[in-house]
Amino acid sequence: MFSFKVVKKPSNEQNSLEIDPSTSTKSFHHANWFIKSVHCPILNAQESESLAEILDFSPPEMLFCNNYLLLTYRNTHLQSSNNNIFEIRLCPVDALKLVKTGPGSEAHIKVKNSSSWSRSSRLTIQEPILFFDSGILFEDDLGDNGTSILSYKIRQMQSGIFFILLRFFLRVDDVFFRIYDTRYYFEPNSSVIDSAVDGFPDKTDRPSGGVLIREVTRKDAEYSHIIQMIKIDKSGQKPSPQKSSNSSYNSSGNSVDPLDTDDFDLSIVNNSDYISSLIQTPSYKSNHIFRLP
């Protein structure tokens, strides 16, 4: 039920885009990369129950189990029968299998009781976007106590560069915000990022297929702190170091409850890009470099 199969179609064109309207599938081929993005309806109740037995916990309410993003690297110049040497696959079941539910995990987060790599300069270069897509892998409203969503975006540029963002966004009302970001950045010209890649003493040692960089970041913040920052940001005020970190102040100097959200649109707390911009320092960050032959 939850298997995935990739069917590669040969193409003589350098860039080819195929769209299958019956399954909302987009396929794109550029240079050595094959990209496939699939969008399907959410699981029905019976399918969700079957998955719950596999995972041993209740899956998210809106689970797009058959949605996935697949990238396959094929170097046709390699003298090998198996030239599909690298693959990136983003799918909800694989993500849910990583959820920890045992002792010491954070699986039992309680809602609050109502009565209680330096980025490369290449990122800023303006060039045509050959392929763009985004999708949701799962979403849950946590019983009207917040939101949990796993989504992705991909951009393929004319130069061969592509960017992928896989984001897990969690908001538990009156408790905290959490954002897990996994970014993939492919640079076909490895000499552009020599300063980021170790172990290349001369040009002959550089990977001919380019370099894939994966950046993982985690951001956490208390709910009240983010609400306070939103209020300050929207009012144009600057936080005062003499005032309590749990309160903000209006122009008259009167204390304002940071959780009093009547004066701004609550939908902003679901804007993961905006919330991420408010959390300046990640609690975890790592970079991984993959050299492609």
C-alpha positions in Angstrom: 0.0 0.0 0.0 2.8 2.4 0.8 5.4 1.5 -1.8 6.9 3.8 -4.3 8.1 3.0 -7.8 10.0 5.3 -10.1 9.6 4.9 -13.9 12.2 6.7 -15.9 11.3 7.8 -19.4 14.2 8.4 -21.8 14.3 11.8 -23.3 16.6 13.2 -26.0 16.0 16.8 -24.7 18.2 18.5 -22.2 15.1 19.8 -20.3 11.8 18.0 -20.4 8.7 18.6 -18.3 5.9 16.0 -18.1 2.6 16.5 -16.3 0.2 13.7 -15.6 -3.1 15.4 -14.7 -4.7 12.1 -13.6 -2.4 11.9 -10.5 -1.1 15.5 -10.3 2.4 14.2 -11.2 5.2 16.4 -12.5 8.3 15.0 -13.9 11.3 17.0 -15.0 14.7 16.1 -16.5 17.7 18.4 -16.4 21.3 17.4 -17.1 22.0 14.4 -14.8 19.0 14.9 -12.6 15.5 13.4 -12.9 12.9 15.0 -10.7 9.4 13.7 -9.9 6.8 15.3 -7.7 3.5 13.4 -6.9 0.4 14.9 -5.3 -2.4 12.5 -4.3 -5.5 12.8 -2.0 -5.3 12.2 1.7 -5.7 8.7 3.1 -9.2 7.4 3.9 -10.1 6.1 7.4 -9.3 2.5 6.6 -5.9 3.3 5.1 -5.1 5.5 8.1 -6.0 2.7 10.5 -3.7 0.3 8.5 -0.8 2.7 8.7 -1.4 3.2 12.5 -0.8 -0.5 12.9 2.5 -0.2 11.0 3.7 2.9 12.9 2.3 1.8 16.3 0.8 5.3 16.9 -2.0 7.4 15.4 -0.8 9.2 12.2 -1.7 12.8 11.5 -5.3 13.6 10.7 -4.5 14.8 7.1 -1.9 12.4 5.8 -0.9 12.6 2.1 0.7 9.2 2.2 1.2 8.8 -1.5 2.7 12.3 -2.0 6.4 12.3 -2.5 9.3 14.2 -4.1 12.0 12.1 -5.8 15.3 13.2 -7.3 17.6 10.7 -9.0 21.1 11.5 -10.1 22.2 9.7 -13.3 25.7 10.2 -14.8 25.4 8.8 -18.2 29.1 9.3 -18.8 30.1 6.7 -16.2 31.2 3.4 -17.7 28.9 1.4 -15.4 25.7 -0.5 -15.9 24.4 1.0 -12.7 24.8 4.8 -13.2 21.9 5.8 -10.9 24.2 6.4 -8.0 22.4 9.0 -5.9 18.8 9.5 -4.9 16.8 11.9 -2.6 13.3 10.8 -1.6 11.0 12.8 0.6 7.8 11.0 1.6 5.6 11.1 4.7 5.8 7.4 5.8 9.6 7.6 5.9 9.4 10.7 8.0 6.8 9.2 10.4 9.0 6.1 10.9 11.6 8.4 12.5 9.2 9.5 15.3 10.4 8.5 18.7 7.7 7.2 21.0 9.7 5.4 23.7 11.0 6.5 27.1 12.9 9.8 27.0 11.3 10.9 23.8 9.3 14.1 23.3 6.3 12.2 22.0 4.0 13.1 24.9 4.1 16.9 24.7 1.2 18.2 26.7 -0.9 21.2 25.5 -1.3 24.0 28.0 -4.5 23.8 30.1 -6.8 26.8 29.3 -7.1 27.4 33.0 -3.2 27.4 33.3 26.7 27.2 6.1 27.1 30.6 5.4 24.9 30.7 2.3 26.6 30.9 -1.0 26.3 34.2 -3.0 24.9 32.0 -5.7 21.6 32.0 -3.9 21.0 35.6 -4.8 21.8 35.3 -8.5 18.7 36.0 -10.7 18.3 33.3 -13.3 15.3 31.6 -15.0 13.5 28.9 -12.9 12.9 25.9 -15.0 10.9 23.9 -12.5 9.2 24.7 -9.3 6.8 22.7 -7.1 5.7 22.5 -3.5 3.6 20.0 -1.6 2.3 18.9 1.8 3.2 15.4 3.2 1.1 15.6 6.3 -0.8 18.0 8.5 -2.6 17.9 11.9 -4.4 20.5 14.0 -3.5 18.7 17.3 -7.1 18.7 18.4 -7.5 22.4 17.9 -4.4 23.0 20.0 -2.0 24.1 17.3 -0.7 22.7 14.1 1.9 20.2 12.8 2.8 20.1 9.1 5.5 18.6 7.0 6.0 20.3 3.6 8.5 20.7 0.8 9.5 23.2 -1.9 11.9 22.7 -4.9 13.4 25.1 -7.4 15.5 24.0 -10.4 17.5 26.8 -12.0 18.7 27.0 -15.6 22.4 26.8 -14.5 21.8 23.3 -13.0 21.6 24.5 -9.5 18.6 23.3 -7.5 17.3 24.1 -4.0 15.0 21.9 -1.8 13.5 22.8 1.5 11.9 20.1 3.6 10.2 21.8 6.6 8.5 20.4 9.7 6.6 23.1 11.5 5.1 22.6 14.9 3.0 25.0 16.9 1.5 24.0 20.3 -0.7 26.9 21.5 0.5 28.6 24.7 3.5 26.1 24.8 6.1 26.5 22.1 7.1 26.7 18.4 9.5 24.2 16.7 10.9 24.3 13.1 13.0 21.5 11.6 14.5 22.6 8.2 16.4 20.3 5.9 17.8 22.2 2.9 19.5 20.6 -0.2 21.6 22.8 -2.5 23.2 21.3 -5.6 26.1 23.1 -7.3 27.2 21.6 -10.6 30.3 23.7 -10.6 32.2 22.6 -7.6 34.9 25.2 -8.0 32.3 27.8 -7.0 32.2 26.5 -3.4 35.8 25.3 -3.0 35.9 27.2 0.3 33.1 25.0 1.6 34.6 21.7 0.5 37.6 20.2 2.2 39.9 17.6 0.6 40.4 19.0 -2.9 44.1 19.8 -3.1 43.9 20.3 -6.8 41.4 20.6 -9.6 41.7 17.0 -10.6 40.3 15.9 -7.2 37.2 17.9 -7.5 34.0 15.9 -8.2 33.0 16.2 -11.9 29.4 15.7 -11.1 29.1 18.6 -8.8 28.5 19.0 -5.0 25.3 18.4 -3.0 25.1 20.2 0.3 22.6 19.3 3.0 21.9 21.7 5.8 19.9 20.7 8.8 18.7 23.3 11.3 16.4 23.1 14.4 14.7 26.1 16.0 12.7 26.2 19.2 11.0 29.0 21.0 8.5 29.5 23.8 5.0 30.5 22.5 4.8 33.5 24.7 8.2 34.8 23.5 7.1 34.6 19.9 3.8 36.2 20.5 5.6 39.1 22.2 8.0 39.4 19.3 5.1 39.5 16.8 3.4 42.3 18.8 6.6 44.3 19.0 7.3 43.7 15.3 3.8 44.7 14.2 3.7 47.8 16.4 7.2 49.0 15.3 8.4 49.0 18.9 11.8 47.8 20.0 12.2 45.6 23.1 13.5 47.4 26.2 16.2 45.6 28.2 14.9 47.2 31.4 11.5 45.6 31.0 10.5 42.1 31.8 11.0 39.6 29.0 7.5 38.3 29.6 5.8 41.6 29.0 5.6 44.3 26.2 4.6 47.9 26.7 2.5 50.4 24.7 3.4 54.0 24.0 2.0 55.1 27.3 4.3 52.7 29.2 1.5 50.4 30.3 2.1 46.7 30.5 0.6 44.6 27.8 -0.2 40.9 28.2 2.1 39.2 25.6 -0.6 36.5 25.1 -3.3 39.1 24.3 -3.5 38.6 20.6 -6.6 40.7 19.8 -4.6 43.3 18.0 -3.1 41.2 15.2 -4.2 38.5 12.8 -3.7 35.1 14.4 -3.1 33.5 11.0 0.4 34.9 11.2 1.3 32.2 13.8 0.9 29.7 10.9 3.3 31.5 8.7 6.4 29.3 9.2 8.7 31.6 7.2 7.8 34.5 9.4 8.1 32.5 12.6 11.4 31.2 11.5 12.7 34.7 10.9 11.8 35.6 14.5 13.9 32.8 15.9 17.4 34.1 15.1 19.6 31.4 16.7 19.0 27.7 15.9 19.4 25.2 18.7 21.0 22.7 16.3 22.7 23.1 12.9 24.8 20.8 10.8 26.1 20.6 7.2 26.8 17.5 5.1 28.7 17.5 1.8 28.2 14.9 -0.9 30.6 14.7 -3.8 29.0 13.3 -7.0 31.3 11.7 -9.6 
